[in-house]
């Protein structure tokens, strides 16, 4: 088949044949360059898709961390409220203990006084 491709060149001057050869060489060079650029383009597109996926994964992870952070903040608030309530309850109980301790001391004094009276 290559003979048919070359047949049209018969009878052309050497200068024209040289120019045809230069043009064919240039076409081959351009085809190779085009293939290289096409490969580069495909590689860049693949890298872009990989980066897009990475960005999407990072966004998802950031959203998940944000939700987790919000949940932890709510938990901290809840624990802080529970701590304050427990502290308040402790103060109330300490106050009650102090009152009862005072009453106990008063009752002991009353008992001692009554025992002294009984002895008399």
VENURNOR-V694551 format. One line per field, one symbol per residue. psi: psi as a letter, one per 20 degrees, with the letter a starting at -180 (. if undefined). A space follows every 10 residues. Layout:
psi: ???
This chain:
psi: hhhhhihiip jqqhgggggg ggghgggggh gggggghggg ggghgghggg gggggggggg gggghggggg ghgggggghg ghgggggggg gghggggggh gggggghggg ggghhghhh.
